[in-house]
Amino acid sequence: MIWLDIEGPGTYWGSNQAANQNFIGALAAEGAKLGYKIGVYTSASQWSPIVGSWSGLSSLPVWYAHYDNTQNFNDFKPFGGWSHPYAKQFADGPAVCGVGADHNYRP
């Protein structure tokens, strides 16, 4: 599976939300055309400034980030057309073999 990492508004993305929507949509479409399963890694606070209220990828799984140290989806609030998440990144953790590792939850 390929996850599109959609974060960094103002840093990695321009302010034209329609252009961002078209670019992200084209990435997802090309990946699917090549036979890959596509998912979206983002959070509501990152998604909205980049693409607005666009729900064009809501048929894909969403892996959202919310660093609350809680291994459940009780904090998930719908955004981008997603009503339920696929996975959650809930904490950054200590280095493993000298490399930073994030903690994720998937029931």
Summary of the structure (lengths in Angstrom):
residues: 107
radius of gyration: 14.3
end to end distance: 17.6
largest distance: 41.5
contacts: 267
relative contact order: 0.18
helix: 23%
strand: 32%
